[in-house]
Amino acid sequence: MKPGIVIFCCTNAVAAPEDEVERVNAAHQAVVKFTRLPCSGRTDVLYILRAIEDGADVAIVVGCPDGGCQFLEGSRRARLRVRYANRLLAEAGVGEERVRMVTLTPDEPQGFVNALQEAIAKAHQLVSRGAA
């Protein structure tokens, strides 16, 4: 079974990661769904929980570094929502390690690739131990 990863990505955080998603996806045998948002602060807890409910093993929210958000507080709001989603998943017995926040700038394409590869490894681990 291929693990699933959902990525919610700020349009300002990473330049053109779609190509990297396809390349990494093909190499690691995972199903990766990618959603661009105008700001990571627009990621709602319900989006995250729905992604996990719909079969994603791991969700990643990609935002701008602190102080680098053009909407000022977007990354901070996203980080709080990621923590809350993890708490809810832990309370539900699904596991709190399923959602993570990554902050990147457009000149860090390798950081995006690294975050995606870590998420795929985590998803494979969850699938192999039957936690998915």
JOBELNOR-V875829 format. One record per pair of residues at least 24 apart in sequence whose ideal C-beta (glycine too) atoms are under 10 Angstrom apart, sorted by the first residue. I is the first residue (numbers start at 1). J is the second residue. If there is no record, write none. Layout:
i;j
I;J
I;J
This chain:
i;j
1;29
1;31
1;57
1;124
1;127
1;128
1;132
2;28
2;29
2;30
2;31
2;32
2;57
2;120
2;123
2;124
2;127
3;28
3;29
3;30
3;31
3;32
3;55
3;56
3;57
3;58
3;119
3;120
3;121
3;122
3;123
3;124
3;125
3;126
3;127
3;128
3;132
4;30
4;31
4;32
4;33
4;51
4;52
4;54
4;55
4;56
4;57
4;58
4;59
4;120
4;123
4;127
4;132
5;30
5;31
5;32
5;33
5;34
5;51
5;56
5;57
5;58
5;59
5;60
5;116
5;119
5;120
5;122
5;123
6;31
6;32
6;33
6;34
6;35
6;47
6;48
6;50
6;51
6;52
6;54
6;55
6;56
6;57
6;58
6;59
6;60
6;61
6;99
6;119
7;32
7;33
7;34
7;35
7;36
7;51
7;56
7;58
7;59
7;60
7;61
7;62
7;102
7;112
7;115
7;116
7;119
8;33
8;34
8;35
8;36
8;37
8;40
8;42
8;43
8;44
8;47
8;48
8;51
8;59
8;60
8;61
8;62
8;63
8;78
8;81
8;82
8;99
8;101
9;34
9;35
9;36
9;37
9;40
9;43
9;60
9;61
9;62
9;63
9;102
9;104
9;112
10;36
10;37
10;38
10;39
10;40
10;41
10;42
10;43
10;61
10;62
10;63
10;64
10;69
10;70
10;71
10;74
10;75
10;78
10;103
10;104
11;36
11;37
11;38
11;39
11;40
11;70
11;106
12;37
12;38
12;39
12;40
12;63
12;64
12;68
12;69
12;70
12;71
12;74
12;104
12;105
12;106
13;37
13;39
13;40
13;61
13;62
13;63
13;64
13;65
13;68
13;69
13;74
13;75
13;102
13;103
13;104
13;105
13;106
13;108
13;111
13;112
14;62
14;63
14;64
14;102
14;104
14;105
14;106
14;107
14;108
14;109
14;111
14;112
14;113
14;115
15;104
15;105
15;106
15;107
15;108
15;109
15;112
16;106
16;109
16;112
17;62
17;104
17;106
17;109
17;112
17;113
17;115
17;116
19;109
20;109
20;110
20;112
20;113
20;116
20;117
21;112
21;113
21;116
23;113
23;116
24;112
24;113
24;116
24;117
24;119
24;120
25;116
25;120
27;117
27;120
28;116
28;117
28;119
28;120
28;121
28;123
28;124
29;120
29;124
30;57
30;58
30;116
30;117
30;119
30;120
30;121
30;123
30;124
30;127
31;55
31;56
31;57
31;123
32;56
32;58
32;60
32;116
32;119
32;120
32;123
33;59
34;60
34;62
34;116
36;62
37;61
37;62
37;63
37;74
37;78
38;70
38;71
38;74
39;63
39;64
39;69
39;70
39;71
39;72
39;73
39;74
39;75
39;77
39;78
40;64
40;69
40;71
40;74
40;75
40;76
40;77
40;78
40;79
40;81
40;82
40;101
40;102
40;103
41;69
41;71
41;72
41;73
41;74
41;75
41;76
41;77
41;78
41;79
41;80
41;81
42;71
42;74
42;77
42;78
42;81
43;74
43;77
43;78
43;81
43;82
43;85
43;99
43;101
44;77
44;78
44;81
44;85
45;80
45;81
45;82
45;83
45;84
45;85
45;87
45;88
45;99
46;81
46;85
47;81
47;85
48;78
48;81
48;82
48;84
48;85
48;86
48;88
48;89
48;98
48;99
49;84
49;85
49;88
49;89
49;92
49;94
49;99
51;85
51;98
51;99
52;85
52;88
52;89
52;92
52;94
52;95
52;98
52;99
52;132
53;92
53;94
55;132
56;98
56;99
56;119
56;123
56;132
57;95
57;98
57;119
57;120
57;122
57;123
57;124
57;125
57;126
57;127
57;131
57;132
58;97
58;98
58;99
58;100
58;116
58;118
58;119
58;120
58;121
58;122
58;123
58;124
58;125
58;126
58;132
59;85
59;86
59;89
59;98
59;99
59;100
59;101
59;119
59;123
60;98
60;99
60;100
60;101
60;102
60;112
60;115
60;116
60;118
60;119
60;122
61;85
61;99
61;100
61;101
61;102
61;103
62;100
62;101
62;102
62;103
62;104
62;111
62;112
62;115
62;116
63;101
63;102
63;103
63;104
64;103
64;104
64;105
64;106
65;103
65;104
65;105
65;108
66;103
68;103
68;104
68;105
68;106
69;103
75;101
75;103
78;103
79;103
93;131
94;126
94;131
94;132
95;126
95;131
95;132
97;122
97;125
97;126
97;131
98;122
98;123
98;126
98;131
98;132
